[in-house]
């Protein structure tokens, strides 16, 4: 019998590889402690924002044991899938957090993060919700305060509107494009990183949607 959301929330609260905003007060937040106290190594840290079920976080952790990964989402029942898989596979380099993404600076100190992945985020197409887009100037300013200089931000999306918007923001904010692909499965179907498929990506591909990618560095 499939677990319902309430049961998954209860599991997530017990998982040792999941941190929730309710676990902390201002003195106990893990800001500055990820390398020494949590991962117990100095390996680079990658965040997957709005990670959903955590498929990218888990697969990246499998392929790159020399790096640390943290999947972040506000919905614990989604995180449950990735967190449970990481526990079952002893992926000690994969953790998860249930927090609001615009609070990242409370949980990471400047320069503590080496890379960010944003995979199929909600595009928030209404103009009134532009500031909720994870590639908006509001969020880029947050990322700037936790990333090491020269770090790369990756966006993978099925939304042509969000992709175009992101390219505009990249130009306006004087960011540097590192890589761009306007149709992953036409141009680079065998790319090791870009061809990792999430639950939603499989659904988008069945619907015939084009998957786009861009990576960039902040100024």
C-alpha positions as CSV (number, residue, x, y, z in Angstrom):
1,X,0.0,0.0,0.0
2,X,1.4,3.4,-1.0
3,X,2.3,5.8,1.7
4,X,0.2,8.9,2.0
5,X,1.5,12.4,2.5
6,X,1.1,12.4,6.3
7,X,3.1,9.1,6.6
8,X,5.8,10.5,4.4
9,X,6.0,13.7,6.6
10,X,6.4,11.5,9.6
11,X,9.2,9.4,7.9
12,X,11.0,12.6,6.8
13,X,11.0,13.9,10.3
14,X,13.0,10.8,11.4
15,X,15.4,10.5,8.4
16,X,18.9,11.4,9.4
17,X,19.7,12.8,6.0
18,X,16.9,15.4,6.0
19,X,17.0,18.8,7.8
20,X,13.8,20.8,8.3
21,X,13.4,24.4,9.2
22,X,11.6,23.3,12.3
23,X,14.7,21.5,13.5
24,X,16.6,24.8,14.1
25,X,16.6,28.0,16.1
26,X,18.9,30.9,15.2
27,X,21.8,29.3,17.1
28,X,21.6,25.8,15.7
29,X,21.2,26.5,11.9
30,X,23.9,24.6,10.0
31,X,25.3,27.8,8.4
32,X,29.1,27.3,8.1
33,X,28.9,23.7,9.4
34,X,28.2,21.7,6.3
35,X,31.8,20.5,5.6
36,X,33.0,20.0,9.1
37,X,29.9,18.7,11.0
38,X,27.6,17.2,8.4
39,X,29.5,15.8,5.4
40,X,32.7,15.6,7.5
41,X,34.8,16.4,4.4
42,X,35.9,19.4,2.4
43,X,34.4,18.2,-0.9
44,X,32.5,20.7,-3.1
45,X,28.8,21.3,-2.3
46,X,26.1,21.3,-4.9
47,X,22.5,22.4,-4.3
48,X,19.5,21.2,-6.3
49,X,16.8,23.8,-5.7
50,X,13.1,22.9,-5.8
51,X,14.4,19.3,-6.0
52,X,10.9,17.6,-5.9
53,X,11.5,13.9,-5.5
54,X,15.2,14.4,-5.6
55,X,16.0,12.3,-8.6
56,X,18.8,14.7,-9.8
57,X,20.3,15.0,-6.3
58,X,20.4,11.2,-5.9
59,X,21.7,10.5,-9.4
60,X,24.4,13.2,-9.2
61,X,25.5,11.8,-5.8
62,X,25.7,8.3,-7.3
63,X,27.9,9.4,-10.1
64,X,30.1,11.8,-8.2
65,X,31.1,10.4,-4.8
66,X,33.8,13.1,-4.5
67,X,31.1,15.8,-4.3
68,X,28.4,16.6,-1.7
69,X,24.8,17.2,-2.8
70,X,21.8,18.8,-1.0
71,X,18.3,18.7,-2.5
72,X,16.1,21.5,-1.3
73,X,12.3,21.7,-1.4
74,X,9.6,23.1,0.8
75,X,7.4,20.0,0.5
76,X,8.5,17.1,2.7
77,X,6.4,14.5,1.1
78,X,8.3,15.1,-2.2
79,X,11.7,14.9,-0.6
80,X,10.8,11.5,1.0
81,X,11.5,9.6,-2.3
82,X,15.0,10.9,-2.7
83,X,15.9,10.8,1.0
84,X,14.7,7.2,1.3
85,X,16.7,6.1,-1.8
86,X,19.8,7.8,-0.5
87,X,19.5,6.0,2.9
88,X,18.9,2.6,1.2
89,X,21.9,3.1,-1.1
90,X,24.2,4.5,1.7
91,X,24.7,7.7,-0.3
92,X,26.4,9.7,2.5
93,X,27.1,12.5,0.1
94,X,23.4,13.2,-0.4
95,X,21.3,15.2,2.1
96,X,18.0,17.0,1.8
97,X,16.5,20.2,3.4
98,X,12.9,21.2,3.7
99,X,13.1,25.0,3.8
100,X,12.0,28.0,1.7
101,X,14.6,28.8,-1.0
102,X,14.5,32.5,-0.3
103,X,16.0,31.7,3.1
104,X,19.1,30.1,1.8
105,X,21.4,32.7,3.4
106,X,20.2,31.6,6.8
107,X,21.6,28.1,6.2
108,X,24.8,28.7,4.1
109,X,27.6,31.1,4.7
110,X,29.2,33.1,1.9
111,X,31.3,30.9,-0.4
112,X,30.0,27.6,1.2
113,X,28.3,26.4,-2.0
114,X,30.1,25.5,-5.2
115,X,27.3,24.9,-7.7
116,X,23.5,25.1,-8.1
117,X,21.1,23.0,-10.2
118,X,17.6,24.2,-10.9
119,X,15.7,21.4,-12.7
120,X,12.1,21.9,-14.0
121,X,11.1,24.6,-11.5
122,X,7.7,26.2,-11.5
123,X,8.0,28.9,-14.2
124,X,5.5,31.2,-12.4
125,X,4.3,32.5,-15.8
126,X,2.1,35.3,-14.4
127,X,3.9,38.6,-14.5
128,X,2.8,39.4,-11.0
129,X,4.8,36.3,-9.8
130,X,8.0,37.1,-11.6
131,X,9.9,37.5,-8.3
132,X,9.1,33.8,-7.5
133,X,11.0,32.5,-10.5
134,X,14.2,30.9,-9.3
135,X,16.2,32.7,-12.0
136,X,14.8,36.2,-11.1
137,X,17.2,38.9,-10.0
138,X,15.9,38.5,-6.5
139,X,17.1,34.9,-6.3
140,X,20.4,35.6,-8.2
141,X,21.3,38.1,-5.5
142,X,20.6,35.4,-2.9
143,X,22.8,32.9,-4.7
144,X,25.6,35.4,-5.0
145,X,25.8,35.5,-1.2
146,X,26.3,31.8,-0.8
147,X,28.2,30.7,-3.9
148,X,32.0,30.8,-4.4
149,X,33.1,33.3,-7.0
150,X,33.0,31.7,-10.5
151,X,30.5,29.0,-9.5
152,X,28.0,27.7,-12.1
153,X,24.2,27.8,-12.0
154,X,22.4,25.3,-14.2
155,X,18.9,25.6,-15.4
156,X,17.0,22.7,-17.1
157,X,13.4,23.5,-18.1
158,X,10.6,22.5,-20.4
159,X,9.2,26.1,-20.3
160,X,10.2,28.2,-23.3
161,X,8.9,31.3,-21.4
162,X,11.1,30.7,-18.4
163,X,14.1,29.9,-20.6
164,X,13.7,33.2,-22.6
165,X,13.2,35.1,-19.3
166,X,16.3,33.6,-17.9
167,X,18.4,34.5,-20.9
168,X,17.1,38.1,-20.5
169,X,18.0,38.2,-16.9
170,X,21.5,36.7,-17.6
171,X,22.1,39.6,-20.0
172,X,20.6,42.3,-17.8
173,X,22.6,41.1,-14.8
174,X,25.9,40.8,-16.7
175,X,26.2,37.1,-16.1
176,X,28.4,34.9,-18.4
177,X,26.8,32.0,-20.2
178,X,28.9,28.9,-19.8
179,X,26.8,26.5,-21.9
180,X,23.5,26.5,-23.7
181,X,21.4,23.9,-25.4
182,X,18.1,24.7,-27.0
183,X,17.0,21.1,-27.4
184,X,18.8,18.5,-25.2
185,X,17.4,15.4,-26.7
186,X,18.0,16.5,-30.3
187,X,21.4,18.1,-29.8
188,X,22.9,16.1,-26.9
189,X,20.9,12.9,-26.2
190,X,23.9,11.2,-24.7
191,X,25.1,14.0,-22.5
192,X,25.9,12.3,-19.1
193,X,24.5,15.1,-16.9
194,X,21.8,16.6,-19.1
195,X,20.2,13.2,-19.9
196,X,19.4,12.4,-16.3
197,X,15.6,12.2,-16.3
198,X,13.2,13.2,-13.5
199,X,9.6,12.1,-13.1
200,X,8.4,15.3,-14.5
201,X,10.9,15.2,-17.4
202,X,9.6,11.8,-18.5
203,X,6.1,13.2,-18.5
204,X,7.2,16.3,-20.5
205,X,8.9,14.1,-23.1
206,X,5.9,11.9,-23.5
207,X,3.9,15.1,-24.3
208,X,6.5,16.1,-26.9
209,X,7.9,19.1,-25.0
210,X,11.3,20.4,-25.8
211,X,13.8,20.4,-22.9
212,X,16.2,23.3,-22.8
213,X,19.4,24.0,-20.8
214,X,21.6,26.9,-19.9
215,X,24.4,27.3,-17.4
216,X,25.9,30.6,-16.3
217,X,28.1,32.4,-13.8
218,X,27.2,35.5,-11.8
219,X,29.3,38.6,-12.3
